[in-house]
């Protein structure tokens, strides 16, 4: 998954006003206690981060 696809899905799920805040502030066990930004900066694949987001929050099936 390309990062542009990842961020498009994130924006569609969380909305353009909240996506940055969620990615910066929400620490997820599925990401090893990291935020989205921290996981991506640590080298996690965008697809794996997206799967973790889907597992952590209610992501509608059409966005998965």
Secondary structure, DSSP 8 states (H G I E B T S, - for coil): --HHHHHHHHHHHH-TTTHHHHHHH--BGGGTSB-HHHHHHTT--HHHHHHHHHHHTT--GGG-
